[in-house]
Amino acid sequence: MQNISRINREMMYVHTFFIALAVLLMGLLCITSAKAIISTPLGNKLALGFFIFWFMRLVIQFAGYSPALWRGKRFETAMHILFSILWTYFSVVFFMVFWNGFTVN
């Protein structure tokens, strides 16, 4: 395996940090403002955005990674299944919040 250049390594660190920060803030928003997300027009739009985010993450789990990375490996397969279920759950919940708000308004 070849080493990646310093700029690529640092860009990966920075992008990973900001993705983690965005997910953390998304979670904090859901914990602190759940009522507003399910009962306001802005919350409805946020739920749609969260659905798109998590659904695309689920799609990338299958389309972006080779099954060779996890298939036949007990721990990796378990994590693949666990996170696929988690991202499916997030997608369904946020779509239901969006759809219920969309049909009410």
RAVENBEL-V759312 format. One record per residue. SS is DSSP state (~ for helix, > for strand, _ for the rest). PHI is phi in degrees with one decimal (* if undefined). OMEGA is omega as a letter, one per 20 degrees, with the letter a starting at -180 (* if undefined). Layout:
SS_PHI_OMEGA, SS_PHI_OMEGA
This chain:
__*_a, __-85.9_r, __-72.7_r, __-87.8_a, __-67.4_a, ~_-58.8_a, ~_-63.2_r, ~_-67.1_r, ~_-63.1_a, ~_-67.9_r, ~_-63.5_r, ~_-64.0_r, ~_-62.1_a, ~_-64.6_a, ~_-65.2_r, ~_-62.0_r, ~_-59.4_a, ~_-71.8_r, ~_-65.5_r, ~_-62.3_r, ~_-62.9_r, ~_-62.1_r, ~_-66.8_r, ~_-60.4_a, ~_-65.4_r, ~_-61.9_r, ~_-65.2_r, ~_-63.0_r, ~_-62.3_r, ~_-65.5_a, ~_-70.9_a, ~_-89.9_a, __-134.9_a, ~_-57.9_a, ~_-61.6_r, ~_-66.1_a, ~_-65.9_a, ~_-89.5_a, ~_-127.7_r, __-126.2_r, ~_-59.6_r, ~_-64.8_r, ~_-60.3_r, ~_-61.8_r, ~_-67.2_r, ~_-62.1_r, ~_-60.8_r, ~_-63.1_r, ~_-62.6_r, ~_-65.1_r, ~_-59.1_a, ~_-60.0_r, ~_-57.4_a, ~_-72.5_r, ~_-66.6_r, ~_-65.2_r, ~_-64.6_r, ~_-64.5_r, ~_-61.3_a, ~_-63.5_r, ~_-57.1_a, ~_-100.1_a, ~_-93.3_a, __-98.7_a, __-115.9_r, __-73.9_r, ~_-60.7_r, ~_-62.2_r, ~_-70.8_a, __-125.7_a, __-62.9_r, __82.9_r, __-115.8_a, ~_-55.7_a, ~_-65.0_a, ~_-63.4_r, ~_-65.7_r, ~_-60.9_r, ~_-66.6_r, ~_-59.1_a, ~_-67.5_a, ~_-57.9_a, ~_-71.7_r, ~_-63.3_r, ~_-65.2_a, ~_-60.9_a, ~_-69.5_r, ~_-66.4_r, ~_-58.9_r, ~_-58.4_a, ~_-61.3_a, ~_-64.9_a, ~_-61.0_a, ~_-69.0_r, ~_-67.0_r, ~_-63.4_r, ~_-61.6_r, ~_-60.1_a, ~_-64.0_r, ~_-64.2_r, ~_-67.9_r, ~_-67.2_a, ~_-76.5_r, ~_-77.4_a, __-77.0_*
